[in-house]
Amino acid sequence: MNAANGKDAADWRSGKGHRDENFPVASWLIAARHRAPILAFYNFVRTADDIADHATLPPEQKLALLGRLEAGLLGRSDEDAAAVRLRGVLADRKLSPKHAQDLLAAFRLDVTKLRYRDWDDLIGYCSLSAMPVGRFVCDVHGESRSVWPANDALCAALQIINHLQDCKEDYLALDRVYVPLDALTEAGASVEALGETRASPALLACLHKLAERTKRLLSESDGFSPSIDDWRLSLEVSVINTLAHRLTRVLMASDPLCDRVHLKAPAVAGLTLVGALTCASRRFGRRYSASSHNPRGA
């Protein structure tokens, strides 16, 4: 039977859930009224992502399933529960399906495009695969689109952190390489070097340079949290930003081919507290500054 027929798309899920992600997804920091829409979006996206990454599905069947998910999102099919659920959420909140459609476009690229020419090519991919996630969360909270540039920097940095962490696995399991080809060439490294037990000096220099560039990209999002009106979302963004900064530092000193570039639970807990306190301090500072410039009765 064709994979696009007879099975809910969720049957192809890997089993990974929102608690298995590197960064918080609709954590307890998010207001309860917003968590369900975000999780509906996550489940739709995770279903599509797992289809694109499936080890045995042929490309044409992956594309067919992704097309069917989009049909469900747009009301042309009721075959897949995750699409029907998200469609209902979008209708209830009067939100556009565009962010979810952008992610589907990214997953189609995952099926059809295995190499990225340069940093700009990679950022173009992130504009579909990562930036819409944060934009959706901002839209759910009713945030101004003026925060989108900072959101986009954060989401792209998170995506590239994941690419660097998983560069060996992506290459060996899927022949997919997100490390820009011009960066490999400049360092004197080859794509095949990603499959080795340890990174060669040339490859390690390349990966560390990309981690440094990701750190600079991430710094463009440092003002994101205090610019968010919803204080609980502001807390979550600050925590994510703090975790991402630590991970970029780890990547700049590690070999992702042989080192586990992940944060342990105590470190995550400590950085969560740091992120929350940093957010509170910045928000208080912003309000104090605003009140001092606009004293009551002035």
C-alpha positions in Angstrom: 0.0 0.0 0.0 1.2 3.5 -0.8 2.3 5.2 2.5 0.2 8.2 1.7 -3.0 6.1 1.9 -4.7 4.2 4.6 -2.6 5.4 7.6 -2.8 8.5 9.8 0.4 10.5 9.2 1.1 10.3 12.9 1.7 6.5 12.5 5.1 7.5 11.0 6.1 9.5 14.1 9.4 8.6 15.7 8.0 8.7 19.2 9.8 11.9 20.1 7.7 14.4 22.0 7.9 18.0 23.1 9.7 17.1 26.3 12.5 15.5 24.3 13.5 18.7 22.5 16.7 20.6 23.3 14.8 23.7 24.2 11.5 24.2 26.1 8.3 23.8 24.1 5.2 25.3 25.8 6.7 24.8 29.2 5.0 25.7 32.5 6.3 29.2 32.0 3.7 29.7 29.2 0.2 30.6 30.3 -2.2 27.6 30.2 -4.5 29.2 27.7 -1.7 29.3 25.2 -0.1 25.9 25.8 -2.8 23.9 23.9 -2.5 25.9 20.6 1.3 25.7 20.8 1.3 22.0 21.4 -1.2 21.4 18.5 1.2 23.3 16.3 4.2 21.3 17.7 2.4 18.0 17.1 1.6 18.9 13.5 5.2 20.0 12.9 6.7 17.0 14.7 4.6 14.7 12.6 5.8 16.3 9.4 9.4 16.5 10.5 9.4 12.8 11.4 8.0 11.9 8.0 10.8 13.9 6.3 13.4 12.2 8.5 12.0 8.7 8.2 14.7 6.2 7.4 12.7 3.8 5.2 10.0 5.9 3.5 10.8 6.6 -0.1 11.1 10.3 -1.1 7.9 10.2 -3.2 5.9 8.8 -0.3 7.3 11.4 2.1 6.3 14.2 -0.2 2.8 12.6 -0.6 2.3 12.5 3.1 3.5 16.1 3.5 1.1 17.1 0.8 -1.7 15.3 2.6 -0.9 17.1 5.9 -1.1 20.4 4.0 -4.5 19.4 2.6 -5.7 18.6 6.1 -4.4 22.0 7.3 -6.3 23.8 4.6 -9.5 21.9 5.0 -9.3 19.7 2.0 -8.8 16.4 3.9 -9.7 15.0 7.3 -7.3 12.0 7.1 -4.7 13.2 9.6 -5.7 14.1 13.2 -2.8 16.4 13.8 -3.8 18.5 10.8 -7.4 18.6 11.7 -6.5 19.6 15.3 -4.3 22.4 14.2 -6.8 23.6 11.6 -9.4 23.9 14.4 -6.9 25.8 16.6 -6.1 28.3 13.8 -9.8 28.9 13.2 -10.5 29.4 16.9 -7.7 31.9 17.2 -8.2 33.5 13.8 -4.7 32.7 12.8 -3.2 32.1 9.3 -1.9 28.6 8.3 1.2 30.3 6.7 3.6 29.5 9.5 2.7 25.8 9.3 2.9 25.9 5.5 6.4 27.4 5.7 7.5 24.5 7.9 6.0 22.0 5.4 8.1 23.7 2.7 11.2 23.2 4.8 10.4 19.5 5.3 10.0 19.2 1.5 13.5 20.6 1.2 14.7 18.0 3.7 13.5 15.4 1.3 14.8 16.9 -1.9 17.8 19.1 -0.9 20.8 17.5 0.8 23.5 20.2 0.7 23.7 23.9 1.4 25.9 26.2 -0.6 26.8 28.8 2.0 25.6 30.6 5.2 23.0 32.6 3.3 21.6 29.4 1.8 21.4 27.9 5.3 19.7 31.0 6.7 17.2 30.7 3.8 16.4 27.2 5.0 16.1 28.5 8.6 13.6 31.1 7.4 11.3 28.2 6.6 12.3 25.6 9.2 12.8 27.6 12.3 11.7 31.3 12.2 8.0 30.4 11.6 7.9 28.5 14.9 8.7 31.5 17.0 6.5 33.7 14.8 3.5 31.4 15.5 4.1 31.5 19.2 4.3 35.3 19.1 1.0 35.4 17.1 -0.7 33.1 19.6 0.2 35.6 22.3 -0.8 38.6 20.2 2.6 40.1 20.1 3.6 42.8 17.7 5.4 41.8 14.5 8.1 44.3 15.5 9.6 41.5 17.5 10.0 39.2 14.5 13.6 40.2 13.6 14.8 39.3 17.1 12.7 36.1 17.0 14.1 35.2 13.6 17.7 35.5 14.9 17.0 33.3 17.9 15.1 30.7 16.0 17.8 30.5 13.3 20.5 30.2 15.9 18.6 27.4 17.7 18.3 25.5 14.3 22.0 25.9 13.5 23.0 24.7 17.0 20.9 21.6 16.3 22.6 21.2 12.9 26.1 21.4 14.5 25.2 19.0 17.3 23.8 16.4 14.9 26.0 16.9 11.9 27.4 13.4 12.0 24.1 11.7 12.5 22.4 13.7 9.8 25.2 12.8 7.3 25.4 9.1 8.2 21.6 8.4 8.6 20.2 10.7 5.9 23.1 11.9 3.7 22.0 15.4 4.7 24.6 18.1 5.3 23.6 21.4 6.7 27.3 22.5 7.2 27.7 25.0 4.4 29.9 23.6 1.6 31.9 26.8 1.2 32.8 26.6 4.9 34.1 23.1 4.5 36.1 24.0 1.4 37.6 27.1 3.1 38.7 24.9 6.0 40.2 22.2 3.8 37.6 19.7 5.0 35.4 17.3 3.1 31.8 16.3 3.5 33.0 12.7 4.1 34.9 13.8 7.1 31.6 14.3 8.9 31.3 10.5 9.1 34.5 9.9 10.9 34.9 8.9 14.6 36.5 12.2 15.4 36.7 15.5 13.6 39.9 16.2 11.7 41.7 19.4 12.7 40.3 21.0 9.5 36.7 20.0 10.2 36.9 20.9 13.8 38.1 24.4 12.9 35.2 24.7 10.5 32.6 23.6 13.0 34.1 25.9 15.7 34.0 28.8 13.3 30.4 28.1 12.5 29.6 28.0 16.2 31.3 31.4 16.7 29.2 32.8 13.8 26.0 31.3 15.5 27.0 33.0 18.7 27.1 36.3 16.9 23.7 35.6 15.3 22.3 34.6 18.7 23.4 38.0 20.2 21.0 39.7 17.8 18.2 38.1 19.8 19.4 39.3 23.2 16.9 42.1 23.2 14.0 39.8 22.2 12.8 38.9 25.7 12.4 42.3 27.2 10.6 43.5 24.1 7.8 41.0 24.6 4.6 42.2 26.2 3.5 38.9 27.7 5.7 38.5 30.8 5.4 34.7 30.8 6.5 34.3 27.2 9.2 36.8 28.0 10.5 34.5 30.7 10.5 31.5 28.4 12.3 33.3 25.6 14.9 34.5 28.1 15.5 30.9 29.3 15.8 29.7 25.8 18.3 32.4 24.9 20.3 31.6 28.0 20.4 27.9 27.2 21.4 28.6 23.6 24.3 30.9 24.6 25.7 28.1 26.9 25.3 25.5 24.1 27.2 27.7 21.6 30.0 28.0 24.1 30.0 24.2 24.5 30.1 23.8 20.7 33.0 26.2 20.4 35.0 23.9 22.7 33.8 20.4 21.6 34.0 17.9 18.9 30.3 17.0 18.0 31.5 13.9 16.1 32.5 12.3 19.4 31.3 14.5 22.2 27.7 14.6 23.5 26.9 18.3 23.0 23.9 18.5 25.3 23.3 20.1 28.7 22.6 17.9 31.7 19.5 18.4 33.9 21.3 20.3 36.7 22.8 22.7 34.2 19.5 23.2 32.5 17.8 23.9 35.9 20.5 26.4 36.8 20.4 28.2 33.5 16.6 28.3 33.6 16.9 30.2 36.9 19.6 32.5 35.4 17.4 33.2 32.4 14.3 33.9 34.5 16.2 36.3 36.7 17.9 38.0 33.8 14.4 38.5 32.2 13.0 39.9 35.4 15.9 42.3 35.8 15.6 43.6 32.2 11.8 44.0 32.4 12.1 45.9 35.7 14.9 48.1 34.3 12.8 48.8 31.2 9.7 49.8 33.3 11.8 51.9 35.7 13.4 53.7 32.8 10.0 54.3 31.2 8.5 55.6 34.4 11.4 57.9 35.2 11.0 59.5 31.7 7.3 59.8 32.1 6.6 60.6 35.8 2.9 60.6 36.8 1.3 63.9 36.3 3.9 65.1 33.8 
